[in-house]
Amino acid sequence: MTFQQPPPRDEEILRVLQDRDGVPTTVVLRDGRALTVFDISWGYDMGDEFAHVTTNVELGDENTPLDVFVTNEVAKIVAPESGEVLLEVG
């Protein structure tokens, strides 16, 4: 039996976070939590269209928490240095 993985539906979210690797970025989740993200590691479970993301594995320091979220929880991504909304998810 073969399984066909559905195409990802979160490529833009992952691209924005990868492009800002090493730069503090605010990820606002739909529940209102705001996470400071320096770097990400991500993967897909079988059958999932949205990645699970672990933050601050490489570049965070002892004061930066390691967080885990799923990309379908993201409401927006903000550049904290300017307040610019880099991506708003409908």
HTML snippet that shows the backbone in 3Dmol.js (N, CA, C, O; Angstrom):
<script src="https://3Dmol.org/build/3Dmol-min.js"></script>
<div id="view" style="width:600px;height:400px;position:relative"></div>
<script>
const pdb = `
ATOM      1  N   MET A   1       0.840  -1.176   0.000  1.00  0.00           N
ATOM      2  CA  MET A   1       0.000   0.000   0.000  1.00  0.00           C
ATOM      3  C   MET A   1       0.888   1.243   0.000  1.00  0.00           C
ATOM      4  O   MET A   1       1.832   1.340   0.784  1.00  0.00           O
ATOM      5  N   THR A   2       0.584   2.173  -0.867  1.00  0.00           N
ATOM      6  CA  THR A   2       1.333   3.425  -0.897  1.00  0.00           C
ATOM      7  C   THR A   2       0.446   4.542  -0.376  1.00  0.00           C
ATOM      8  O   THR A   2      -0.780   4.496  -0.478  1.00  0.00           O
ATOM      9  N   PHE A   3       1.094   5.528   0.176  1.00  0.00           N
ATOM     10  CA  PHE A   3       0.382   6.675   0.724  1.00  0.00           C
ATOM     11  C   PHE A   3       0.860   7.916   0.001  1.00  0.00           C
ATOM     12  O   PHE A   3       2.063   8.129  -0.150  1.00  0.00           O
ATOM     13  N   GLN A   4      -0.070   8.732  -0.445  1.00  0.00           N
ATOM     14  CA  GLN A   4       0.298   9.966  -1.122  1.00  0.00           C
ATOM     15  C   GLN A   4       0.134  11.126  -0.147  1.00  0.00           C
ATOM     16  O   GLN A   4      -0.970  11.420   0.312  1.00  0.00           O
ATOM     17  N   GLN A   5       1.249  11.778   0.158  1.00  0.00           N
ATOM     18  CA  GLN A   5       1.243  12.926   1.068  1.00  0.00           C
ATOM     19  C   GLN A   5       0.554  14.101   0.379  1.00  0.00           C
ATOM     20  O   GLN A   5       0.891  14.418  -0.762  1.00  0.00           O
ATOM     21  N   PRO A   6      -0.404  14.756   1.041  1.00  0.00           N
ATOM     22  CA  PRO A   6      -1.036  15.922   0.424  1.00  0.00           C
ATOM     23  C   PRO A   6      -0.026  17.064   0.312  1.00  0.00           C
ATOM     24  O   PRO A   6       0.928  17.120   1.088  1.00  0.00           O
ATOM     25  N   PRO A   7      -0.222  17.968  -0.636  1.00  0.00           N
ATOM     26  CA  PRO A   7       0.703  19.093  -0.764  1.00  0.00           C
ATOM     27  C   PRO A   7       0.604  20.009   0.452  1.00  0.00           C
ATOM     28  O   PRO A   7      -0.476  20.169   1.019  1.00  0.00           O
ATOM     29  N   PRO A   8       1.731  20.615   0.861  1.00  0.00           N
ATOM     30  CA  PRO A   8       1.702  21.522   2.005  1.00  0.00           C
ATOM     31  C   PRO A   8       0.885  22.773   1.703  1.00  0.00           C
ATOM     32  O   PRO A   8       0.835  23.245   0.567  1.00  0.00           O
ATOM     33  N   ARG A   9       0.246  23.300   2.747  1.00  0.00           N
ATOM     34  CA  ARG A   9      -0.558  24.508   2.608  1.00  0.00           C
ATOM     35  C   ARG A   9       0.043  25.662   3.402  1.00  0.00           C
ATOM     36  O   ARG A   9      -0.645  26.640   3.697  1.00  0.00           O
ATOM     37  N   ASP A  10       1.323  25.553   3.748  1.00  0.00           N
ATOM     38  CA  ASP A  10       1.947  26.538   4.624  1.00  0.00           C
ATOM     39  C   ASP A  10       3.296  27.032   4.116  1.00  0.00           C
ATOM     40  O   ASP A  10       4.100  27.554   4.889  1.00  0.00           O
ATOM     41  N   GLU A  11       3.546  26.869   2.828  1.00  0.00           N
ATOM     42  CA  GLU A  11       4.863  27.200   2.288  1.00  0.00           C
ATOM     43  C   GLU A  11       5.245  28.658   2.509  1.00  0.00           C
ATOM     44  O   GLU A  11       6.412  28.954   2.761  1.00  0.00           O
ATOM     45  N   GLU A  12       4.278  29.577   2.418  1.00  0.00           N
ATOM     46  CA  GLU A  12       4.593  30.994   2.593  1.00  0.00           C
ATOM     47  C   GLU A  12       5.005  31.293   4.033  1.00  0.00           C
ATOM     48  O   GLU A  12       5.926  32.077   4.260  1.00  0.00           O
ATOM     49  N   ILE A  13       4.343  30.687   4.995  1.00  0.00           N
ATOM     50  CA  ILE A  13       4.716  30.872   6.402  1.00  0.00           C
ATOM     51  C   ILE A  13       6.148  30.402   6.625  1.00  0.00           C
ATOM     52  O   ILE A  13       6.953  31.119   7.219  1.00  0.00           O
ATOM     53  N   LEU A  14       6.465  29.210   6.154  1.00  0.00           N
ATOM     54  CA  LEU A  14       7.807  28.666   6.339  1.00  0.00           C
ATOM     55  C   LEU A  14       8.851  29.495   5.603  1.00  0.00           C
ATOM     56  O   LEU A  14       9.955  29.687   6.114  1.00  0.00           O
ATOM     57  N   ARG A  15       8.522  29.991   4.410  1.00  0.00           N
ATOM     58  CA  ARG A  15       9.468  30.822   3.653  1.00  0.00           C
ATOM     59  C   ARG A  15       9.808  32.095   4.413  1.00  0.00           C
ATOM     60  O   ARG A  15      10.980  32.456   4.518  1.00  0.00           O
ATOM     61  N   VAL A  16       8.792  32.785   4.948  1.00  0.00           N
ATOM     62  CA  VAL A  16       9.034  34.029   5.688  1.00  0.00           C
ATOM     63  C   VAL A  16       9.934  33.752   6.892  1.00  0.00           C
ATOM     64  O   VAL A  16      10.880  34.500   7.138  1.00  0.00           O
ATOM     65  N   LEU A  17       9.654  32.704   7.631  1.00  0.00           N
ATOM     66  CA  LEU A  17      10.469  32.395   8.809  1.00  0.00           C
ATOM     67  C   LEU A  17      11.884  31.971   8.425  1.00  0.00           C
ATOM     68  O   LEU A  17      12.836  32.320   9.122  1.00  0.00           O
ATOM     69  N   GLN A  18      12.038  31.235   7.342  1.00  0.00           N
ATOM     70  CA  GLN A  18      13.378  30.851   6.880  1.00  0.00           C
ATOM     71  C   GLN A  18      14.162  32.073   6.412  1.00  0.00           C
ATOM     72  O   GLN A  18      15.359  32.182   6.678  1.00  0.00           O
ATOM     73  N   ASP A  19      13.495  32.988   5.717  1.00  0.00           N
ATOM     74  CA  ASP A  19      14.165  34.196   5.225  1.00  0.00           C
ATOM     75  C   ASP A  19      14.690  35.057   6.368  1.00  0.00           C
ATOM     76  O   ASP A  19      15.663  35.791   6.187  1.00  0.00           O
ATOM     77  N   ARG A  20      14.069  34.981   7.533  1.00  0.00           N
ATOM     78  CA  ARG A  20      14.478  35.792   8.683  1.00  0.00           C
ATOM     79  C   ARG A  20      15.327  34.991   9.673  1.00  0.00           C
ATOM     80  O   ARG A  20      15.482  35.403  10.823  1.00  0.00           O
ATOM     81  N   ASP A  21      15.863  33.884   9.256  1.00  0.00           N
ATOM     82  CA  ASP A  21      16.686  33.047  10.123  1.00  0.00           C
ATOM     83  C   ASP A  21      17.753  33.883  10.821  1.00  0.00           C
ATOM     84  O   ASP A  21      18.539  34.567  10.164  1.00  0.00           O
ATOM     85  N   GLY A  22      17.782  33.830  12.149  1.00  0.00           N
ATOM     86  CA  GLY A  22      18.768  34.568  12.925  1.00  0.00           C
ATOM     87  C   GLY A  22      18.318  35.950  13.351  1.00  0.00           C
ATOM     88  O   GLY A  22      18.976  36.589  14.172  1.00  0.00           O
ATOM     89  N   VAL A  23      17.205  36.420  12.806  1.00  0.00           N
ATOM     90  CA  VAL A  23      16.674  37.747  13.129  1.00  0.00           C
ATOM     91  C   VAL A  23      15.417  37.554  13.970  1.00  0.00           C
ATOM     92  O   VAL A  23      14.545  36.773  13.588  1.00  0.00           O
ATOM     93  N   PRO A  24      15.299  38.248  15.111  1.00  0.00           N
ATOM     94  CA  PRO A  24      14.082  38.073  15.911  1.00  0.00           C
ATOM     95  C   PRO A  24      12.832  38.401  15.100  1.00  0.00           C
ATOM     96  O   PRO A  24      12.761  39.431  14.430  1.00  0.00           O
ATOM     97  N   THR A  25      11.866  37.520  15.173  1.00  0.00           N
ATOM     98  CA  THR A  25      10.614  37.659  14.435  1.00  0.00           C
ATOM     99  C   THR A  25       9.479  37.295  15.384  1.00  0.00           C
ATOM    100  O   THR A  25       9.583  36.331  16.143  1.00  0.00           O
ATOM    101  N   THR A  26       8.403  38.062  15.339  1.00  0.00           N
ATOM    102  CA  THR A  26       7.254  37.775  16.194  1.00  0.00           C
ATOM    103  C   THR A  26       6.225  36.981  15.402  1.00  0.00           C
ATOM    104  O   THR A  26       5.763  37.416  14.347  1.00  0.00           O
ATOM    105  N   VAL A  27       5.878  35.826  15.919  1.00  0.00           N
ATOM    106  CA  VAL A  27       4.816  35.008  15.341  1.00  0.00           C
ATOM    107  C   VAL A  27       3.623  35.109  16.286  1.00  0.00           C
ATOM    108  O   VAL A  27       3.700  34.707  17.447  1.00  0.00           O
ATOM    109  N   VAL A  28       2.523  35.650  15.775  1.00  0.00           N
ATOM    110  CA  VAL A  28       1.303  35.775  16.569  1.00  0.00           C
ATOM    111  C   VAL A  28       0.384  34.621  16.192  1.00  0.00           C
ATOM    112  O   VAL A  28       0.035  34.438  15.026  1.00  0.00           O
ATOM    113  N   LEU A  29       0.002  33.853  17.198  1.00  0.00           N
ATOM    114  CA  LEU A  29      -0.874  32.708  16.966  1.00  0.00           C
ATOM    115  C   LEU A  29      -2.333  33.118  17.116  1.00  0.00           C
ATOM    116  O   LEU A  29      -2.638  34.151  17.713  1.00  0.00           O
ATOM    117  N   ARG A  30      -3.217  32.318  16.580  1.00  0.00           N
ATOM    118  CA  ARG A  30      -4.656  32.624  16.602  1.00  0.00           C
ATOM    119  C   ARG A  30      -5.216  32.748  18.017  1.00  0.00           C
ATOM    120  O   ARG A  30      -6.230  33.416  18.221  1.00  0.00           O
ATOM    121  N   ASP A  31      -4.572  32.119  18.993  1.00  0.00           N
ATOM    122  CA  ASP A  31      -5.047  32.224  20.378  1.00  0.00           C
ATOM    123  C   ASP A  31      -4.521  33.471  21.078  1.00  0.00           C
ATOM    124  O   ASP A  31      -4.783  33.679  22.263  1.00  0.00           O
ATOM    125  N   GLY A  32      -3.765  34.316  20.334  1.00  0.00           N
ATOM    126  CA  GLY A  32      -3.262  35.567  20.883  1.00  0.00           C
ATOM    127  C   GLY A  32      -1.839  35.514  21.401  1.00  0.00           C
ATOM    128  O   GLY A  32      -1.241  36.558  21.659  1.00  0.00           O
ATOM    129  N   ARG A  33      -1.284  34.321  21.560  1.00  0.00           N
ATOM    130  CA  ARG A  33       0.110  34.231  22.015  1.00  0.00           C
ATOM    131  C   ARG A  33       1.033  34.828  20.965  1.00  0.00           C
ATOM    132  O   ARG A  33       0.831  34.646  19.764  1.00  0.00           O
ATOM    133  N   ALA A  34       2.056  35.547  21.436  1.00  0.00           N
ATOM    134  CA  ALA A  34       3.076  36.107  20.554  1.00  0.00           C
ATOM    135  C   ALA A  34       4.406  35.448  20.911  1.00  0.00           C
ATOM    136  O   ALA A  34       4.867  35.539  22.049  1.00  0.00           O
ATOM    137  N   LEU A  35       5.018  34.785  19.933  1.00  0.00           N
ATOM    138  CA  LEU A  35       6.269  34.068  20.138  1.00  0.00           C
ATOM    139  C   LEU A  35       7.404  34.823  19.469  1.00  0.00           C
ATOM    140  O   LEU A  35       7.255  35.313  18.350  1.00  0.00           O
ATOM    141  N   THR A  36       8.544  34.918  20.154  1.00  0.00           N
ATOM    142  CA  THR A  36       9.746  35.464  19.533  1.00  0.00           C
ATOM    143  C   THR A  36      10.519  34.303  18.936  1.00  0.00           C
ATOM    144  O   THR A  36      10.886  33.356  19.632  1.00  0.00           O
ATOM    145  N   VAL A  37      10.761  34.390  17.629  1.00  0.00           N
ATOM    146  CA  VAL A  37      11.371  33.285  16.888  1.00  0.00           C
ATOM    147  C   VAL A  37      12.675  33.753  16.256  1.00  0.00           C
ATOM    148  O   VAL A  37      12.706  34.764  15.554  1.00  0.00           O
ATOM    149  N   PHE A  38      13.757  33.008  16.512  1.00  0.00           N
ATOM    150  CA  PHE A  38      15.050  33.275  15.887  1.00  0.00           C
ATOM    151  C   PHE A  38      15.342  32.281  14.762  1.00  0.00           C
ATOM    152  O   PHE A  38      15.930  32.645  13.744  1.00  0.00           O
ATOM    153  N   ASP A  39      14.934  31.045  14.947  1.00  0.00           N
ATOM    154  CA  ASP A  39      15.152  30.010  13.934  1.00  0.00           C
ATOM    155  C   ASP A  39      14.095  28.933  14.111  1.00  0.00           C
ATOM    156  O   ASP A  39      13.449  28.833  15.153  1.00  0.00           O
ATOM    157  N   ILE A  40      13.936  28.131  13.067  1.00  0.00           N
ATOM    158  CA  ILE A  40      12.920  27.077  13.125  1.00  0.00           C
ATOM    159  C   ILE A  40      13.467  25.746  12.622  1.00  0.00           C
ATOM    160  O   ILE A  40      14.400  25.680  11.822  1.00  0.00           O
ATOM    161  N   SER A  41      12.851  24.713  13.121  1.00  0.00           N
ATOM    162  CA  SER A  41      12.996  23.360  12.600  1.00  0.00           C
ATOM    163  C   SER A  41      11.567  22.867  12.413  1.00  0.00           C
ATOM    164  O   SER A  41      10.722  23.102  13.277  1.00  0.00           O
ATOM    165  N   TRP A  42      11.275  22.188  11.304  1.00  0.00           N
ATOM    166  CA  TRP A  42       9.889  21.806  11.051  1.00  0.00           C
ATOM    167  C   TRP A  42       9.818  20.461  10.347  1.00  0.00           C
ATOM    168  O   TRP A  42      10.802  19.959   9.804  1.00  0.00           O
ATOM    169  N   GLY A  43       8.630  19.906  10.376  1.00  0.00           N
ATOM    170  CA  GLY A  43       8.374  18.648   9.686  1.00  0.00           C
ATOM    171  C   GLY A  43       6.881  18.423   9.574  1.00  0.00           C
ATOM    172  O   GLY A  43       6.077  19.125  10.187  1.00  0.00           O
ATOM    173  N   TYR A  44       6.534  17.436   8.785  1.00  0.00           N
ATOM    174  CA  TYR A  44       5.130  17.083   8.555  1.00  0.00           C
ATOM    175  C   TYR A  44       4.891  15.658   9.026  1.00  0.00           C
ATOM    176  O   TYR A  44       5.685  14.757   8.751  1.00  0.00           O
ATOM    177  N   ASP A  45       3.796  15.466   9.735  1.00  0.00           N
ATOM    178  CA  ASP A  45       3.367  14.112  10.040  1.00  0.00           C
ATOM    179  C   ASP A  45       2.653  13.566   8.807  1.00  0.00           C
ATOM    180  O   ASP A  45       2.132  14.332   7.996  1.00  0.00           O
ATOM    181  N   MET A  46       2.631  12.264   8.670  1.00  0.00           N
ATOM    182  CA  MET A  46       2.000  11.643   7.515  1.00  0.00           C
ATOM    183  C   MET A  46       0.548  12.115   7.390  1.00  0.00           C
ATOM    184  O   MET A  46      -0.231  12.025   8.338  1.00  0.00           O
ATOM    185  N   GLY A  47       0.207  12.609   6.221  1.00  0.00           N
ATOM    186  CA  GLY A  47      -1.151  13.055   5.947  1.00  0.00           C
ATOM    187  C   GLY A  47      -1.433  14.506   6.284  1.00  0.00           C
ATOM    188  O   GLY A  47      -2.515  15.008   5.981  1.00  0.00           O
ATOM    189  N   ASP A  48      -0.473  15.196   6.911  1.00  0.00           N
ATOM    190  CA  ASP A  48      -0.693  16.589   7.312  1.00  0.00           C
ATOM    191  C   ASP A  48      -0.314  17.568   6.212  1.00  0.00           C
ATOM    192  O   ASP A  48       0.656  17.367   5.482  1.00  0.00           O
ATOM    193  N   GLU A  49      -1.099  18.628   6.113  1.00  0.00           N
ATOM    194  CA  GLU A  49      -0.831  19.712   5.162  1.00  0.00           C
ATOM    195  C   GLU A  49      -0.136  20.884   5.839  1.00  0.00           C
ATOM    196  O   GLU A  49       0.333  21.804   5.170  1.00  0.00           O
ATOM    197  N   PHE A  50      -0.071  20.850   7.167  1.00  0.00           N
ATOM    198  CA  PHE A  50       0.544  21.918   7.943  1.00  0.00           C
ATOM    199  C   PHE A  50       1.668  21.326   8.790  1.00  0.00           C
ATOM    200  O   PHE A  50       1.523  20.252   9.374  1.00  0.00           O
ATOM    201  N   ALA A  51       2.787  22.041   8.847  1.00  0.00           N
ATOM    202  CA  ALA A  51       3.966  21.557   9.558  1.00  0.00           C
ATOM    203  C   ALA A  51       3.876  21.835  11.052  1.00  0.00           C
ATOM    204  O   ALA A  51       3.243  22.796  11.487  1.00  0.00           O
ATOM    205  N   HIS A  52       4.522  20.974  11.821  1.00  0.00           N
ATOM    206  CA  HIS A  52       4.774  21.280  13.231  1.00  0.00           C
ATOM    207  C   HIS A  52       6.142  21.949  13.272  1.00  0.00           C
ATOM    208  O   HIS A  52       7.090  21.484  12.639  1.00  0.00           O
ATOM    209  N   VAL A  53       6.236  23.037  14.018  1.00  0.00           N
ATOM    210  CA  VAL A  53       7.432  23.875  14.034  1.00  0.00           C
ATOM    211  C   VAL A  53       7.984  23.941  15.455  1.00  0.00           C
ATOM    212  O   VAL A  53       7.237  24.151  16.411  1.00  0.00           O
ATOM    213  N   THR A  54       9.290  23.761  15.584  1.00  0.00           N
ATOM    214  CA  THR A  54       9.996  23.979  16.843  1.00  0.00           C
ATOM    215  C   THR A  54      10.875  25.204  16.642  1.00  0.00           C
ATOM    216  O   THR A  54      11.569  25.317  15.632  1.00  0.00           O
ATOM    217  N   THR A  55      10.846  26.125  17.609  1.00  0.00           N
ATOM    218  CA  THR A  55      11.570  27.389  17.457  1.00  0.00           C
ATOM    219  C   THR A  55      12.792  27.454  18.368  1.00  0.00           C
ATOM    220  O   THR A  55      12.878  26.770  19.388  1.00  0.00           O
ATOM    221  N   ASN A  56      13.724  28.293  17.963  1.00  0.00           N
ATOM    222  CA  ASN A  56      14.866  28.701  18.786  1.00  0.00           C
ATOM    223  C   ASN A  56      15.743  27.535  19.228  1.00  0.00           C
ATOM    224  O   ASN A  56      16.242  27.514  20.353  1.00  0.00           O
ATOM    225  N   VAL A  57      15.924  26.582  18.347  1.00  0.00           N
ATOM    226  CA  VAL A  57      16.748  25.416  18.652  1.00  0.00           C
ATOM    227  C   VAL A  57      18.226  25.776  18.550  1.00  0.00           C
ATOM    228  O   VAL A  57      19.020  25.355  19.391  1.00  0.00           O
ATOM    229  N   GLU A  58      18.603  26.541  17.543  1.00  0.00           N
ATOM    230  CA  GLU A  58      20.008  26.859  17.283  1.00  0.00           C
ATOM    231  C   GLU A  58      20.426  28.221  17.823  1.00  0.00           C
ATOM    232  O   GLU A  58      21.478  28.340  18.451  1.00  0.00           O
ATOM    233  N   LEU A  59      19.615  29.249  17.587  1.00  0.00           N
ATOM    234  CA  LEU A  59      20.070  30.621  17.821  1.00  0.00           C
ATOM    235  C   LEU A  59      19.495  31.289  19.057  1.00  0.00           C
ATOM    236  O   LEU A  59      19.925  32.386  19.415  1.00  0.00           O
ATOM    237  N   GLY A  60      18.555  30.672  19.704  1.00  0.00           N
ATOM    238  CA  GLY A  60      18.028  31.256  20.928  1.00  0.00           C
ATOM    239  C   GLY A  60      19.069  31.186  22.038  1.00  0.00           C
ATOM    240  O   GLY A  60      20.040  30.435  21.943  1.00  0.00           O
ATOM    241  N   ASP A  61      18.861  31.969  23.086  1.00  0.00           N
ATOM    242  CA  ASP A  61      19.754  31.891  24.237  1.00  0.00           C
ATOM    243  C   ASP A  61      18.963  31.372  25.435  1.00  0.00           C
ATOM    244  O   ASP A  61      17.805  30.977  25.297  1.00  0.00           O
ATOM    245  N   GLU A  62      19.591  31.375  26.607  1.00  0.00           N
ATOM    246  CA  GLU A  62      18.923  30.819  27.787  1.00  0.00           C
ATOM    247  C   GLU A  62      17.680  31.603  28.194  1.00  0.00           C
ATOM    248  O   GLU A  62      16.857  31.098  28.958  1.00  0.00           O
ATOM    249  N   ASN A  63      17.530  32.830  27.694  1.00  0.00           N
ATOM    250  CA  ASN A  63      16.352  33.643  27.997  1.00  0.00           C
ATOM    251  C   ASN A  63      15.264  33.527  26.936  1.00  0.00           C
ATOM    252  O   ASN A  63      14.185  34.100  27.088  1.00  0.00           O
ATOM    253  N   THR A  64      15.538  32.794  25.872  1.00  0.00           N
ATOM    254  CA  THR A  64      14.582  32.645  24.776  1.00  0.00           C
ATOM    255  C   THR A  64      13.957  31.259  24.846  1.00  0.00           C
ATOM    256  O   THR A  64      14.654  30.255  24.702  1.00  0.00           O
ATOM    257  N   PRO A  65      12.655  31.200  25.067  1.00  0.00           N
ATOM    258  CA  PRO A  65      12.035  29.872  25.198  1.00  0.00           C
ATOM    259  C   PRO A  65      11.985  29.114  23.877  1.00  0.00           C
ATOM    260  O   PRO A  65      11.894  29.702  22.799  1.00  0.00           O
ATOM    261  N   LEU A  66      12.046  27.817  23.995  1.00  0.00           N
ATOM    262  CA  LEU A  66      11.811  26.932  22.866  1.00  0.00           C
ATOM    263  C   LEU A  66      10.297  26.732  22.802  1.00  0.00           C
ATOM    264  O   LEU A  66       9.680  26.340  23.792  1.00  0.00           O
ATOM    265  N   ASP A  67       9.707  26.999  21.655  1.00  0.00           N
ATOM    266  CA  ASP A  67       8.262  26.866  21.488  1.00  0.00           C
ATOM    267  C   ASP A  67       7.967  25.866  20.380  1.00  0.00           C
ATOM    268  O   ASP A  67       8.802  25.618  19.511  1.00  0.00           O
ATOM    269  N   VAL A  68       6.776  25.301  20.423  1.00  0.00           N
ATOM    270  CA  VAL A  68       6.297  24.387  19.387  1.00  0.00           C
ATOM    271  C   VAL A  68       4.898  24.835  18.993  1.00  0.00           C
ATOM    272  O   VAL A  68       4.056  25.108  19.849  1.00  0.00           O
ATOM    273  N   PHE A  69       4.658  24.907  17.675  1.00  0.00           N
ATOM    274  CA  PHE A  69       3.321  25.224  17.183  1.00  0.00           C
ATOM    275  C   PHE A  69       3.115  24.545  15.840  1.00  0.00           C
ATOM    276  O   PHE A  69       4.060  24.034  15.238  1.00  0.00           O
ATOM    277  N   VAL A  70       1.875  24.544  15.376  1.00  0.00           N
ATOM    278  CA  VAL A  70       1.535  24.026  14.051  1.00  0.00           C
ATOM    279  C   VAL A  70       1.224  25.234  13.181  1.00  0.00           C
ATOM    280  O   VAL A  70       0.600  26.187  13.647  1.00  0.00           O
ATOM    281  N   THR A  71       1.649  25.206  11.933  1.00  0.00           N
ATOM    282  CA  THR A  71       1.533  26.401  11.091  1.00  0.00           C
ATOM    283  C   THR A  71       0.101  26.861  10.865  1.00  0.00           C
ATOM    284  O   THR A  71      -0.111  28.030  10.545  1.00  0.00           O
ATOM    285  N   ASN A  72      -0.888  25.991  11.019  1.00  0.00           N
ATOM    286  CA  ASN A  72      -2.268  26.464  10.860  1.00  0.00           C
ATOM    287  C   ASN A  72      -2.747  27.270  12.068  1.00  0.00           C
ATOM    288  O   ASN A  72      -3.874  27.766  12.069  1.00  0.00           O
ATOM    289  N   GLU A  73      -1.909  27.404  13.091  1.00  0.00           N
ATOM    290  CA  GLU A  73      -2.203  28.254  14.243  1.00  0.00           C
ATOM    291  C   GLU A  73      -1.749  29.700  14.030  1.00  0.00           C
ATOM    292  O   GLU A  73      -2.103  30.574  14.821  1.00  0.00           O
ATOM    293  N   VAL A  74      -0.973  29.966  12.978  1.00  0.00           N
ATOM    294  CA  VAL A  74      -0.377  31.292  12.770  1.00  0.00           C
ATOM    295  C   VAL A  74      -1.417  32.276  12.251  1.00  0.00           C
ATOM    296  O   VAL A  74      -2.118  32.002  11.278  1.00  0.00           O
ATOM    297  N   ALA A  75      -1.506  33.435  12.921  1.00  0.00           N
ATOM    298  CA  ALA A  75      -2.380  34.524  12.471  1.00  0.00           C
ATOM    299  C   ALA A  75      -1.587  35.551  11.679  1.00  0.00           C
ATOM    300  O   ALA A  75      -2.047  36.039  10.647  1.00  0.00           O
ATOM    301  N   LYS A  76      -0.379  35.882  12.169  1.00  0.00           N
ATOM    302  CA  LYS A  76       0.472  36.819  11.433  1.00  0.00           C
ATOM    303  C   LYS A  76       1.907  36.702  11.901  1.00  0.00           C
ATOM    304  O   LYS A  76       2.202  36.174  12.973  1.00  0.00           O
ATOM    305  N   ILE A  77       2.795  37.219  11.051  1.00  0.00           N
ATOM    306  CA  ILE A  77       4.223  37.263  11.337  1.00  0.00           C
ATOM    307  C   ILE A  77       4.650  38.719  11.216  1.00  0.00           C
ATOM    308  O   ILE A  77       4.353  39.385  10.225  1.00  0.00           O
ATOM    309  N   VAL A  78       5.357  39.210  12.247  1.00  0.00           N
ATOM    310  CA  VAL A  78       5.684  40.631  12.338  1.00  0.00           C
ATOM    311  C   VAL A  78       7.189  40.805  12.521  1.00  0.00           C
ATOM    312  O   VAL A  78       7.832  40.028  13.227  1.00  0.00           O
ATOM    313  N   ALA A  79       7.750  41.841  11.872  1.00  0.00           N
ATOM    314  CA  ALA A  79       9.132  42.249  12.095  1.00  0.00           C
ATOM    315  C   ALA A  79       9.125  43.205  13.288  1.00  0.00           C
ATOM    316  O   ALA A  79       8.694  44.348  13.140  1.00  0.00           O
ATOM    317  N   PRO A  80       9.588  42.776  14.468  1.00  0.00           N
ATOM    318  CA  PRO A  80       9.466  43.618  15.655  1.00  0.00           C
ATOM    319  C   PRO A  80      10.278  44.910  15.577  1.00  0.00           C
ATOM    320  O   PRO A  80       9.949  45.889  16.247  1.00  0.00           O
ATOM    321  N   GLU A  81      11.331  44.920  14.768  1.00  0.00           N
ATOM    322  CA  GLU A  81      12.164  46.123  14.675  1.00  0.00           C
ATOM    323  C   GLU A  81      11.438  47.273  13.998  1.00  0.00           C
ATOM    324  O   GLU A  81      11.762  48.436  14.240  1.00  0.00           O
ATOM    325  N   SER A  82      10.459  46.967  13.153  1.00  0.00           N
ATOM    326  CA  SER A  82       9.733  48.022  12.429  1.00  0.00           C
ATOM    327  C   SER A  82       8.225  47.985  12.680  1.00  0.00           C
ATOM    328  O   SER A  82       7.525  48.960  12.409  1.00  0.00           O
ATOM    329  N   GLY A  83       7.732  46.869  13.192  1.00  0.00           N
ATOM    330  CA  GLY A  83       6.292  46.693  13.352  1.00  0.00           C
ATOM    331  C   GLY A  83       5.599  46.262  12.072  1.00  0.00           C
ATOM    332  O   GLY A  83       4.381  46.085  12.050  1.00  0.00           O
ATOM    333  N   GLU A  84       6.376  46.092  10.998  1.00  0.00           N
ATOM    334  CA  GLU A  84       5.805  45.693   9.710  1.00  0.00           C
ATOM    335  C   GLU A  84       5.227  44.281   9.789  1.00  0.00           C
ATOM    336  O   GLU A  84       5.880  43.357  10.274  1.00  0.00           O
ATOM    337  N   VAL A  85       4.004  44.131   9.311  1.00  0.00           N
ATOM    338  CA  VAL A  85       3.395  42.806   9.215  1.00  0.00           C
ATOM    339  C   VAL A  85       3.937  42.160   7.943  1.00  0.00           C
ATOM    340  O   VAL A  85       3.650  42.614   6.835  1.00  0.00           O
ATOM    341  N   LEU A  86       4.713  41.107   8.110  1.00  0.00           N
ATOM    342  CA  LEU A  86       5.339  40.422   6.981  1.00  0.00           C
ATOM    343  C   LEU A  86       4.375  39.466   6.293  1.00  0.00           C
ATOM    344  O   LEU A  86       4.464  39.234   5.087  1.00  0.00           O
ATOM    345  N   LEU A  87       3.450  38.914   7.078  1.00  0.00           N
ATOM    346  CA  LEU A  87       2.472  37.983   6.530  1.00  0.00           C
ATOM    347  C   LEU A  87       1.277  37.952   7.465  1.00  0.00           C
ATOM    348  O   LEU A  87       1.425  37.795   8.677  1.00  0.00           O
ATOM    349  N   GLU A  88       0.105  38.101   6.897  1.00  0.00           N
ATOM    350  CA  GLU A  88      -1.131  37.944   7.659  1.00  0.00           C
ATOM    351  C   GLU A  88      -1.891  36.794   7.028  1.00  0.00           C
ATOM    352  O   GLU A  88      -2.136  36.781   5.822  1.00  0.00           O
ATOM    353  N   VAL A  89      -2.258  35.833   7.853  1.00  0.00           N
ATOM    354  CA  VAL A  89      -2.917  34.631   7.361  1.00  0.00           C
ATOM    355  C   VAL A  89      -4.415  34.781   7.572  1.00  0.00           C
ATOM    356  O   VAL A  89      -4.872  35.026   8.688  1.00  0.00           O
ATOM    357  N   GLY A  90      -5.181  34.630   6.484  1.00  0.00           N
ATOM    358  CA  GLY A  90      -6.634  34.813   6.528  1.00  0.00           C
ATOM    359  C   GLY A  90      -7.282  33.744   7.240  1.00  0.00           C
ATOM    360  O   GLY A  90      -8.506  33.742   7.370  1.00  0.00           O
TER     361      GLY A  90
END
`;
const viewer = $3Dmol.createViewer("view");
viewer.addModel(pdb, "pdb");
viewer.setStyle({}, {cartoon: {color: "spectrum"}});
viewer.zoomTo();
viewer.render();
</script>
